[in-house]
């Protein structure tokens, strides 16, 4: 048998693949995509994936053998490996870094040679109980007679006969032990005694960690004439192009079009990936999808445990068995899931900056990666947004992408009335109440009196953006990033929103030693405190990264707002995207200027997108909503475009500026950061 060698991807930030020899006993199962265990250095063991098998002996003094092949079935498919390779090249990182980001850590343990490799994925096993033999009815009656002196054991047997279906002539099935104990009112000792007597036996069945209730599905909703026309336009353009941009204004019903496209692919036996920028959005949309598509719908995001993420991974890979997920709703990391037969990728809110990963590597953009993933599967991609990115709209202009427009709100709901509130004038006339203009306070008063709901938007979490010494102007800076640290009052700490570094709140100035540092500016936490003072009887909640750390916290806040248990919801950009609340009539944008003046060439584009998206939350059903934009510069060009809901005007203005200064999409921009310990 000729010598074989395997090039292996290891989860390390080291350029290139690692070559190992394939022992004769593994040569029949050593194929690309298979998981292997290999030694690295003197005493480290890593799990890697075979990328290539060949017969070319590398020019190395020592070639170590593969220690173990964990499973003969490939863990990563050919298309996954292609995506990883492309991402490593395009985003200038290693395949190992891509793999580390892609695969749930539970699948890739590492450890010392002298000890067992750390935690691995373990399916959840539950104890079930069944009869130890195929008893006839006569034999069972004899058993029951013998147990009359052991009433607890008799209760267990009677409960088992009922729960298993034996008593009513159904097909007999094992009974979950916990359910049996609950129904019989007995203890594990009673079941154990019956097992010892050979009447019952314990069996162990793999059960999922994920919710898997049988769901009744409903037929799809009927589309309006304009929605149907757009659906046909998208389908027609998919015959000529692989990517189509759907530009639909807020509340136009883009999701219903997505649902019809999903059904079309599922009928063909294909898988569908539905990407969203925020975990918060999955809570509302998953219910709509499961209502139509049932248990073949899964959700994937970072709030799941390692074991749960591993289980979702397996269910996506099991598409061919009929037991797996065929429709995945998820955030950016969902592009890494092991799809076997992808037919459609939906990137909703495609303009959103949350699709871009900043740190660590790979610093990928999920929208662009999803388009490549779809290409490897010969699938189609639909990009949806009320405010498309300049890059995507530019691809429409150049005819690289197809285009469909949905320019009317579903059900003839009117766009909100937008009111500009001049903060500079209000401060001059001493009419500001804390950070709120008279226009905003009046609108909030009216809404609360009518038992309607309010959203206040401030795209900065924490209490204050920084603390400052009034004497010398000293500001607490992050030791690693050299940016101001944000004051979080509830946690009594200073936090860097870039690297996560946390420090105690200083009691004196770090430069001159003066006491009495002042908190400057305001974030969502401070707004929450002040709103509770201005409207003491209102029920107030906050939705930002600090209040949504738990797995179910997004869903809980959204559910409480839907059920009208919250009157005023204060939040960052996560409340601006795609959420639909029928009783929401007032939206307040508290400081438009901080977005507009951010030092970034995309600041004006993103300001327009955020203000337009937040505005779209108001007046979604029967009543026209109100949006109050607080600004010190009411004549700003971007704010004037938001007043007219003029996306085309914003695009023309931005395209002209970027062409002049050679910014993307008219060039490519690469950011290179050099660091040194000193």
Secondary structure, DSSP 8 states (H G I E B T S, - for coil): ---EEEEEEESSS-SS-EEEEE-GGGTTT--TT-EEEEEETTTEEEEEEEEEEE----S-S---B--EES-SS-SS-HHHHHHHHHHHHHTTS-HHHHHHHHS-GGGS-EEETTS---------EEEEEEESS---HHHHHHHHHHGGG-HHHHHHHHHHHHHTSTTTT-----EEHHHHHHHHT--HHHHHHHHHTTSEEEEEEE--SS--------------HHHHHHHHHHHHHHTT-SEEEEEE-TTS-HHHHHHHHHHHHHHTT-EEEEE-S-HHHHHHHHHHHHHHHGGGEEEE-TTS-HHHHHHHHHHHHGGGGTSS-SEEEE-GGGGGS--SSEEEEEEETTT-GGGB--SSS---BHHHHHHHHHHHTT-EEEEEESS--HHHHHHHHTTSSEEEEE-S-GGG----EEEEEEHHHHHHTT--BTTB-HHHHHHHHHHHHTT-EEEEE-S--SSBSEEE-TTT--B-B-TTT-SB-EEETTTTEEE-TTT--EEE--SB-TTT--B--EEES--HHHHHHHHHHHTTTS-EEEESTTT--STTHHHHHHHHHHTT--SEEEESGGGSSS---TTEEEEEE--HHHHHTSSSTTHHHHHHHHHHHHHTTSS-SSS--EEEEEES-TT-HHHHHHHTT-HHHHHHHHHHHHHHHT-TTSS-----------
